[in-house]
Amino acid sequence: MEELTVDVLRAWARTALADLARARTEIDELNVYPVPDGDTGTNLYLTWEAACDALPKGELTFTEAIQAFGRGALLGARGNSGVITSQLIRACGLRLDENLPHHQTDGVLADPQMSEPAAFADALKYAADAAYGAVAQPVEGTMLTVARAAATGAMTAANDGKTLADVCLAAVASARQALTRTTDQLDVLRRAGVVDAGGAGLVVILGAMESVLTGQHVRVDVPARVEPQGESAESQDGPAYEVMYLLDAPDDKIGDFRQTLAALGDSVVVVGGDGLWNVHVHTDDVGAAIEQGIDIGRPHRIRVTHFDDQAHHHEPAPGRAVIAVVAGDGLAALFTEAGARIIRGGPGRRCSTGELLQAIEQSQAPEIVILPNDQDSIAVAEAAATAARQDGIRVAVIPTRAQVQGLAAIAVHDPDRSFDDDVVHLSAAAGQTRHGAVTIAVKDAWTMAGRCRIGDALGVVDGDFALITGDLEDAALEVVDRLLGGGGELLTIVTGRDADPALAAAVERHVRRQRKDVDVVVYDGGQDRYPLLIGVE
């Protein structure tokens, strides 16, 4: 491939996500800097997954695609490495968009200001510079070093008149060489006998682009540990907490804000732009780190991690099972990936108390959390819970009345928390999720919105039929507007088995235009009868 199009971006996104999933555990094992919490591979995967989820389906321009992808990475960035990666993605996309104007219909390049190879190399250099600028105290021997080496290699190849694929090959080769040198550049890496974990993840991501442009799958093997030199790296001291949050603040306040945070701790990274920023800092003073954000804007989605609590909690603790009632194949996959056991349910097929009791027995867990995900299944779940408690099993039923409430709940499930704390977190997440749906009337009937006839489009808001229209898209947009009327930061769309992809795409476009402060994710649920399930958190 010799053009940077929407199709190339989609292919790169999918390939990199698969490669990060394969390499995640290996990258986690390399993670000793800036703190040895063993989660760099996981953070990179989650950051990239958020970017992929934000990439709209359907027809769109390269500008729309790259902006959505970059925003998804910014909002979903996890950890120090994830935040820096989000800056690399966003800056690279912005630079490509400046240098390569595109048609507004099919994403094909039109009258580029510079050649494809030169634009790609320039974008890598711009992204590396932006990443260095986002870090309060840049350190060599990290993914920053690898990013700059990749850009340098690409620029050299572009200046020599190489093709786009050759420029990418040069970037990957330079990044790999730089990665091997990180062990000697940073003392903590040398003592542990590892390369930089974030840099390793960046090489995996660049390798995916090489796969896409050359048409040949490139397997990037993450370097294993070598013989450590000196005392263990895990003995290093440092701040006790990682603090992350999104910040709505004026761009001209960020420079001083970044330096103020640097005085409170280390690993300070502040990325973003146009009034929205992702803030990351390691500190002992959590309150002060958040207060600095309050001084210049509005912090939200605040997340605080205590490193001592995290260090030994990478494997789920045995003893607790989550059982979810699901309405489609896609939903089953989502809940399974999140660690839940599933029981089939949905319209026309209600689960039974016996099925739930069988699932509880098969789990052999002394603690059970049930997500009914359906108003009619809550009573069945409560009956099963009562029966199980007679056998000495702790059971909690989270009263999720919709699949999207169950998704919100399972997203915050943490088996390392106490049972009571976990139940509180799941209940809060579900309770803070408003839910809706759209469907087509299959018979004449009276509803809360009036009389409907066969073929009418119906909109459901918080469990009630709230509107009747002649068009499914109109119904979906009205449901979304009503759900967002009470505020919200995340809109989740779950598409049904026979749903037209254009329907979810239309909702995404509508939200991006009307509510730029709302993040949108789309999942393939595979449920019957309801082309779209909608949730707002």
KEVEX-281026 format. One record per residue: x, y, z of N, C-alpha, C, CB in turn. Coordinates in steps of 0.05 Angstrom, whole numbers, plus 5000, padded with zeros to 4 digits. Glycine has a CB too. Layout:
! KEVEX-281026
XYZXYZXYZXYZ...
//
This chain:
! KEVEX-281026
501749765000500050005000501850255000498150005025501050444984502650684982501050944988503850714954498750905000497051135008496051105036494751174989496051315051495051315078492051385077496551515097490351185077487451215075486051125100486451065050483451155101481851065123482150755126478951145120482250615103482550325104485150245117482250205076487350395110489950345122489850385152492150515109488550605160488350665189486850435203486950925193484550355192483050135204484649875206480450085188486049815185487649565185489949585205488849515157491149815207493349855227492249825255494650125224489949945260488649935287488149655295486050105287486949495277486249215283488749045287484449095260490649085269493048915271494648975296494848965246494949235303496449315327495049215352496749615328492349225352490949125376491348825380487849185373491248675358491748385360494648335369491248245333496548485358499348435366499848515395501148595347498648735404498948815432497648605451497649095437495448495442494148285459496048045462491548195446497447975440499247745441501747805458500247675412502648055457505148125471504648245498506748325454502148275506501548415531502948305555498548405536502848045559504047925583507047955583503347635585508247925559511147955558512048235564512147875530510548435554511148715560510848775590509448905543508648665601508248705630510648605646505648555639511848385638514048275653516548445651514647995643516748615631519048795628518749045645519448875599516449095655515749355668517049385695512749385670519349535696520649615721520849915724523349475723520250065702520550355703518050485691523150445688516950705702517950855725517450725752516751125725515450535753515050375777514750085768512550475794515649895785515449605777512749495783517549455792510649595770507949505775506949305755506049735778508549235735507949025717505349055701507748775731504749305692502249335677502549495651500249475695504949545642505349705618503949585594508249745612504349315590503149185567500049205568503948895566498949165592496149185595495149475590495349095624496549675600495749945596495850025567497550135612497949935553498149995524495849865509500849905513495249615516493049475503490349625508492849185513489849695532487249835539487150105525486949865569489350245524489350505510488750475481492050645514490050275468489650235439486850125434491750035429485849965452483049865450481050095450482449655472481550285468479750515470479850675444480550695494482150705432482350845407480850695385485350885399481150435384479750265364476750285367480749975366475850275392472950285397471850555389472450245427473450765390472451035382472451085352474151245396473750905337473850935308471250855296476150765296469751045285467050985276466950785252465651245267464850635251464350465229463050625206462650215236462950505183461650635161463450825146459250785171462350965127463951145110464551405124462451205083467051485123467851735135470451825123468251705166471152075127473652185115475952115133473452495112478352145121480852095137480952285160483352125119480152525157480252725179478452625202479352995169475952545195474152455216475252205230471352385204476452025214477551775226479851825245478351585204481751995236484152035252483452195277486252175236481552385275480752535298479352355319478952765290477552185310476152005328478151805341474051845313480051705325481951515336483651645357483751405313484651895352486252035371484752105396487352285358482252195393480652265416480152015434478052395408479651785421479151545436481551465452478451315417483951495440486451435455486751635479488851455436486151885474486452085495484652025519485852365484482151965513480151915535480651655548477351935523481751455534481951185545484851125554481150985525486651315554489451265561489751165589491151515557491350955593491950835619494950845625490850545620495650935648498350925657500151115642499450655654502651135651504651315639505051255609507251285654505350995603505850915575503450975557506550625573501050925568498650965552498151265546496250865567498751435566498351725561500351825540498751875588502851735542504851815521504051715494507651715529503051465493502151355467499851505456501351055471498051595473495751755463496752015451493751815486498852135462499952375451501252325424501952505470502652105422503952025396501751995375505551765400499651855382497451805362496252065353495351625374495552235373494152475367495852665350493252615393498352705359500152885345500752785317502752925360501152525314501752415287499352455269502352115290496952405279494552445263494152735255492152345278494552915274494153205267496153285245494653375292498553195247500553275227499953155200503353195236499152905199498352785174496052935161497652485178494153005178491753145167492553415156489653175190494553545168495453805158496853775131497353945178498453565129500153535105498853395082502553385113496653245088495353085067492353145066495952785071491553355052488653405049487253165036488053655032484753115044483352885034480652955022482952675056479652785003476952814994475052775017476352624971472752895017470852875039468952635036469153135041469352475015467452255011468751975016466352264983470951925002471951655004474751635017472151544976475751845028478251835043480651815025478151605061480351834998482651824980484152084980481751744951486752074979488452314980487952484956491352244982488052754959487652934937489553164940484753034937491253214919493153434919494753464944491653684913496253264952497753284977499853504976499053024984500353634999502353845000505153725000501854015025505453475007507953335006507453044999509653375032509552904992509152624985508352455009511752514972507152225003506352045025508751965043505151785014510951885032513251805050514152045067515551705034514452275055515352515069513352595091515852745050510752575085508752655104508752455128505952655091509052205123509152005144511552045162509151715132513852085150516252135166516052395182518752145148515052605170514652855184512752825207513753075165510652665203508652625225509952475248506252465214511652275243512952135264514852325280514651905253516252495266517952685280516352885297519652845259514152985286512453175300511353045325510253275282510552785323509352645345511452595367508252375336513852525359515952485379516552735394518552375366516752955380517253215393514953295412517553445372512453235403510153295420510253125446507553255405511052875443511152705467513252795486511752415458515552875476517652985494516553235508520253055478515153405493514053655505511953605526512953825484510553375524508353315543509453215570506453115531511953125571513053015595514653225609514852765589514053265635515353485650518353445651514153505678519253205655522153145657522752895640522953095687523152935614523752715596526252555604524052815568526052295602528252115609529051955585527551935634531651935579532551775557532651475566535351865546532351305546532151015552529350925556533850955577527451095548524551035551523251025524523151235569520651005523519250995497519651255482516350935501520251475496520851725483523251695464521251955503525251565475527751525459527051355434529851385476525451145438524750965416523151115395523150725427521351285404519651445385521351635369517551605401523251765381525051955366526851795347526752115386527851565355529451405337527851315312530651155351525351235317523651155294523251385275520951055304522851625286522451865269524951925253521652105286527251905266529851965253530351765230532151945273529851515235530151315214528251365190529651035225525751435196523851495175524651735159521051535187525551945172526352195159528752135140527152415179530651985149532951915132532051765107534951745147530251575110529251425087527651605068527551185096525951775079524351955062526052145047522352115080528152245059530052435046531552295023531952555066531852025026533151875005531251794982534451625017528751884984526851824963525551554964528151864936525551434987524451164990521351164989525351035017520250934984517350904984516150915012516450644970513550935014512250945040512850695056509150985036512650465043513250215057516150205067512649965039517950305051520750305058521250495082522550385034519850725081520150915104519150785130518451175098516950635128515950495152517950285161513250365146519150135142521149935149523450055163522049785123524350295154526550435166525850525194527450675149523350615198522450705225522450475244519650825223521450245236521350005253524149905260519749785240525849905240528649805244530049985264530149795218529750255261531050435279529850415307530750725269527250375309525950345335527050095350522950335332527349875335528349625347531149665357528249395326532849795342535549845350535650015375537249975328533950225376533850405399532850255423532050645393530950065419529949915442532049745455527649735432533749615439535849455451537849615467537349295429538149875460540050045474538950155500540950275456536350145504535150255528536250125554532150235527536949875552537949735576540349875587538649445569542149975570544550115579544150405584546750075559541950515575541450805578540250875605539650905556538750685616537350745641538250535662534250735637539350635684540550465704538550255715541650625727536150335720534250145731533649915712531550295738533749965686533449755666535849565666532949875638538249685668540649525668540749335692543149705668539949445715539949275739538049045737539349445764535749085723533748875721534248695696530948995718536048785678536548625654534248625634537148345662532948865631530648885612530949125594528048895628529549115572529149355556526749505567528849285526526349755557524149915567521449795557524350205558519649755576517049625569515449795550515449575594515250055555513750235537514950245509513650515549517650245508518950235482518349985467521850275485518249755482517549505469514749515457517849275490512849625472510149655462510049825437508349765483511650045436511650215413512750075389513250475419514749905392515849745370513649555359518349585379512149435377509949265368507849425351508449145393507249665360505249825345506349905318504650085361508949985317510150055291510349805273512850185295510949585285511049335269508449265256511949105287506249335269503649295257503249465232501349345278504249705233504049885209505749765187505050165216508049655194509749525173508149295160512349415185506749135177505148915166503049015146503748765189501749235153499649335136500749445110498049555150502949595111504049725087505449525068505949945095506649315079508049125063506348895054510449025078504048855068502348625061503448365072502048605032505548365088506648125101506648165131509548075090505547965145505347995174508147995186503647765186508548195203511148225216510748155246512248525213512047945254511847875283514048005298511947565286513348175317515348305334515648155360514548605339517948035364518347885388519448075410520347645383518148075432518948255454521448135467516748285475523648295469526148195481525648095510528248405481526747855515526547745542528547865561526847435541528247815587530247915606532947785601529247845635535047935606537747825605538847815634539648005587541247745637542347725664542447995678545247605663541048025701541048275715543848355724539148265739544348615726546948715734546548885759548348875712547048785782546748935807544248865821546749235800543549025841541248965858538648975842541049165881536648845852534048835839532849105835532148665854531749145811530449405805527949455822529749435775526749235830524249255845524549385872522948995848527049425881527549535908527449845908530149445918527049965884527250255883524950385899527150355854525450625909523450775923522150975904524650925948519851075911518551275895515851345907518151175866514451535894511751605904509951365906510451815885507951385924506251165931503851135913505351175959503051355899500551355884500851445855498551535898499251325838498951425811496251565809499051185789496251815800493851975798493452035768494052235815491051975758490352045731487552175730490451785713487252365713484552475708484452625682483752655732482052665672481652835649481153115660479152745631482053315645481953595654480953775632484653685664478753905638477754125620479054385629474654145620480854485613482354725621483454875596484654655640483855135598484955285576487755195568484955585582488355185543490955095534493255255545491055095504492755525548495055695556495755665586494355985551494155505601494755455629496455205633492155435645496755045613497854775616500854775622497254605592502354955609505254955614505954995643506455185597504755195656505355245684504255015701504155505693501854915693500654695708502454445708497954615696503654385685505454155683507754185702506354115654508954415703511254465721510454455750512554725714508054545757507054535784506754245793504454685787505654075775505353795782508153665786503853645759510053745770512753635772513953685800514653745751513153895813514153955840512753775860513654245847510553645853509153475872509853175869506153505867511253105847511852825843513552785818509352655842513352545806514852495782513052355761517352325787514252275739512652155717510352325708511751875725510752585707508652775700508352785670509253055711505952715660505352735632502552865629505352455618502453075613499953215609499653245578499853495623497653105567497253105538494453195531497852825526494153275506491553355496491653615481489553375519489453765482489354025469486454105464490854015442486054345455483354455450481554435475482054305427482754475498481154485523480754225537478554595517481654005526481353745539484153615542479453555523484753535567487453425573487253175590489153635588489252995586489552755602491952795620489752495585491552775646493652845666494552595680492553055686497152565682498352325696500652425713499352115675500752325738502952395757503152175778502452675770505652115786506151945809506852135833508551745804505452105855505752285877505052155903504052535872505952285925505052205952502752375962507452225971502152595948500152785956497852785935501253065960496052595938493852565919492152815918492152315926491452915941489653155943490853395928489153225972493353445933494653675920494653645889497553715930495153405880495253355851492553415838496053075845490353345852487753405841486953695845485653225856487753815867487154095872488454275851488054175900490854205841492154365821490454375795494954255814489154145790487354145767484854315771486453855761483854305796481454475802482154765799480454415831484654845805485455125804485155235776488255155814485555075755485455175728483155075711488055115714481654885721479454775705477754575720480554645681476754375706474954175717476153895713472154185704477153775735478053495733475653305733480053425756475853095718473752885719474952615711471352965700473352405715474352135712477052095727474752065681476952165752479352155769479851865777479052335794482351775774483051495781485651505797483351315756485651385821487951375838488651085844487451535865491251025840492150745844494450755865493150625818494150585885496250555905498050325896495150495934500650385890502350195878502749935895505050315873502849965921503149735938500749545936503449815967498349655932496049485929496049345902493449655932497249475882497149375854499249175849497449605835501549185863503949035855503448735852506049085875501848615870501548325870498748235862502248215896497348415848494548355842494048325812492748555854495748195797495348175769493647935761498048165755493647735778491947495773489447515791493547235779487047465779484647475795484747295819482247415777483847395841483847225865481547025863483547395891482046765870479946565869477846625891481046285873475446525886473446545908471046705901474746655931471046855878468647005871468046975842469047305878465546935835464646905807462447105801463646615802462547205777460447385767458847225746461547655755456247225749454447075730452647285717452746855745452747295690451247495676449247365656453147675660446847475655444847385636445247555611441947405647445747425588446347575564444347525542449147505554444047715524441847705504442847655475440347955504445447605472446447565445449347465445446347815428450247365422452947245420455047455426453347125393454747695415456747905419456847985448456148145402454548005461454548075489455747845506451648125498455247605498456447375512459547395511455547105499460647465488463547495485464547725503464247545456463147945503464048175520464048105549462148415515462047975559461947905588463947685594459147815596464347495576466247285580469147405582466147075558469747585564472447715564472847865590472647905540470747965602470948115627471047925651468648305630470947665647471247475668468647365679472647605690466347415666463847315677463047045665461647525671461546895680460246655669457546745658459846435691456746625636454346725622452046525622455046815594449646635622447146475618445546625596445446445645444546475577443046595555440246695565442746405532439546935556436947045562436147225539437047195588434647435545433747615525430847585518435447585501429947755499427047745491426247465482426547945469424047365493423047105485424446875498423247085456426546925514427946705527428946795555430346605510427246755574427946835601429546605615425446905617431646675629433046465644431446375668435846575653432046135677430546025700432246025725429645745693430845995748432345965773434145735773430345945796433245515760434945275759437545315744433345045746437345465722439745525706441745695723439045675680440745885738442446045754443745885777440946285766442145715789443245545811445345355800440945385824444845245776446845075764449445215758445744955738449245465749451645625744453145685770450945895729451645745791452845795817454345545826450745875838453145315823454345065832456845005816452344835830456745045790458944985773461345165778458145005744460845415787463045605792464645515816461845885797463445365835464745275860465945515875466845075854464745745872465845985886464146045911465846235867465446125933463946185957462546465956465746175981463346625936462146895933461146915904464147115940458647015901457447025875456147305871455246805871456547415848455147665840453547595815457247905835451047665815449247605792448447875779446747445801448747875752447848105736445448015719450148225718443048065727440647965711440448095684438148015727441048355683441148505657438348515643443148385639436248485659433548475648431648505671433048205632429648685668427748735690426448475699425648935681425648305680424148065687425947855699422847945662428547875696430347675707431247735735432747645689430647975745431548045772430347865793430948345777427747825791426347655810427347375810423247665805427947275785429047005783431746985796429246915753433347195792436047205804435847215835437647445794433947365845433647385874432747115886431547595882431046965871430246705881432546515882427946585863434246515861436646345861438546425883438046365833438846685888440646775909439646675936440847085909437046685941435946595967436546295971432946645968436246145950436745855952439745805956435845715926441445945943444345905946445345985973445846055924444146195985444946286011444446066032443546546019442445896028441845686047444145476048439245546040445845476027448145296026450645446035448545185998450345676047452645826058454145986038454445626071453046026014454446185993453546475995453846075964455446655994454846945994454047025966457247116004451647125963450647195936449447485937448446995926450247645917449147905914447947935886451248135920445548035885444248085859444448385853441347985858445848465833445948745824443548795807448648815809441748965814439148995799439449135772437149135816441049005754441349125727438949065710443949015714437649265700435249235685435649235655433249455692438249265647438849275618441649165614438549555607442149065590444848965584447049175587444948855555446449425580448449635582449149695611447549895568447149665629447749695657449649475667445249695674449249235657451049015664453849055653449948745652454049175629456749235618458149445635456449335589456649645644457849845662458749725688455850075667457249545698457949415724460349235721455549255734460449065701462648875699465249025693462148675677465049265682467449415675468949505701466749665659467549525723468849615748469249385768467249845761468549145759468948915777471848865783467748655763472548825808475248785817475248555838476549045829476048315831476048095849477948125873476647835835479648325871481548365894480348535916484048495883478048665910476748825931475148635949474849035919474448735972472748575989470048535975472348706017468548325983466048265970464148505972464748015983463848615996462048846000462849085983461948916029465449145982466349375967465849335937469349425971466249085928465849025899462949065892466748745893461148965910458248995905457449285904456648845926458549445922457949735922458849865895459349875945461249795886462249915861460549835837465149835857459849575836458249485814455449605814458049175814454349625838451649745840451650035832450649715869453750185840453950465834454250505803456350595848455950335791456350365762453750305747458550175753452350105755449850035742447750255747448749765752447550355772445550555778446050815764445550595807448550875757449151135744448951115714451951225752447950885704447750845675444850855667448950575667444151065652441451085640441450905615440551375634439150785609439050595587436650645569439050315598437050575544434950605524435350405502434850885513433550405482433650215460431750315438432949925469432050195415430150235393429349965382431250425371426849945373425849705361423549765342424849505384422649555328420349585310417949435321421149475281415649575321413249455331412449215314410949655332411848985327411048745313408048695314412548495324406548875329403648855330402549125338402748635349400049165333398649415343398349395373395949455329398949615387398749605416398749885428401149445428397849905453398050155468400650155484395550195486401950385484404450415499404350665515406950425480406350715531406550965547406551205529409050955565407451175504407551395485405051415468410051375468403251235471400851245455400550985439400851475436398850985419398250745404400350715381395350755392401450475380403350415358402050205339406050315368403050205314402050015295404449855284400550155272403849625272405949455262407749615243404749215247410349585248412349725231413249995242411249765204411850105262412750355274415450315288410650455295417050525288419550525303419050625331421750705290419950465351419450535379422050595393418050295393421950805410424150875426423650815456424851165423425550675468425350605497427250775513425850295500426250895534427951045553427550945581427351355551429650845593429550745621427250545624429250975640426950365605425050145607422250195597424950065635421550445590418850505581418950585552417650725598416850505536416550605509415850895510414350435493417751065502417551355506416851505481420051465518417151385458416551525433415951335410418851715425414351435391413551285368414151455343410551195369415551355324416151505300415951315276418951635300416151425252416051255228418851175219414651405207420951265232423651215223425451125246424851465209426950905243428550795264430850995272429750535256432051125252434151315258433151545275435451415232430851655267429651875283429151785312427051965270428251545315427751435342430251415358426351165341432451315345434951285358436151555367436951135340436051745350437052015357435552145379437052195332432852105379431252225401431852085427428252195394432151815427432851675451435551775462432951365446437451805445440151895454439952175466442151895430438452345452438252625463436952625490436652795443434952465494433552455520435452345542430952285518436852135535438752015554440952215562439951755544441952355542444052555548443052815560445552605522440452845560439353095571440053135600436353095568440452915614441152925643444152925647439952705658445752965626448652955628449752685621449453045656452352665620453652415614456352455601451952245596458152265604460852275592461352055573462852275614459951825575460451595558457851485547461951375574457651465521455251345508456051075497454151535485454650865505455250595495452950515477455550395519453650415453451750315433452250015429451850475406450249855432450449565427448649495404449749395453449849405382448249355358447149075358450049395333444749045347443348795346444148615323440448835345443048375323443848165303443448255275442447905309441148375269440548455242440648755238437748355234442048895255442149185253443649285229443349305279442649495216444049625194446349785206442149815178448849735197451249885208450850185206453749795194449350275186448950565182447450685206447550615156445850525220444250635242446050725265442250435252447950555274449750625295451650845286451450385303452450845260454251055250452851325250455050985221450251325244448751585245448551695274445851545234448151515293448151605321450851715329447351375340452951575321455651675328456151955316457851485317455451995291455852255278454252465293455052245249451852405300450052595314451352685340447352475319452352485356453452555382456052705379453952295398457752635359460252785355459753075348461852645333457553125333456953395325455653555348455053405301453853425363452253575383453553575410449553455384455053365417456153335444459053245442454453135461460853435436463653365433464953275459465153605422463553325482464653245508463952955515463653425530462552815497461652545503463252345486458552515498464352145499465751935486463751715477467951805504464151595454462251395443463751135438460951505417462650915448463750645441461450485430464950515466462150315410460250145397461049855399459950225367459249685408459749395410457749245393459649305439458549015382456748835368455548645389458348675345453048685395451748525415450448275405449748685430449248285381448048055369445247985381449747825372444048175396441448125408439248135387440948325431437047985393434647985376432848225382433147725379431248295363428948485366429848775369427348405389432048825382432949105387435449175371433449145417435049325349437449395332439549545348436549565309438749705367440649855384439749845413440850145374441749775430441449825459443350065465442249565476442450245482443950485487444250535516442550725473446650615525447150675553448750935555448650455566448151085576449551335582450651325610447751585577453251365613454551365640455551645645456851155642
//
